[in-house]
């Protein structure tokens, strides 16, 4: 039988990634310098890739 607690770790991961993404987007709005902007964009790309991987895992 499928139980809610089986979803909890994945939902926690998704929530953490979304919070990190929100924080980074907020930093982008503060007009960082070019080096910091590049680093933020790299981190956002990594977060998006992780979210996409979790989404694909749900569809299997």
Secondary structure, DSSP 4 states (H G I P E B T S, - for coil): ---THHHHHHHHHHHHHHHHHHHHHHHHHT---HHHHHHHHHHHHHHHHHHHHHHHHHH-
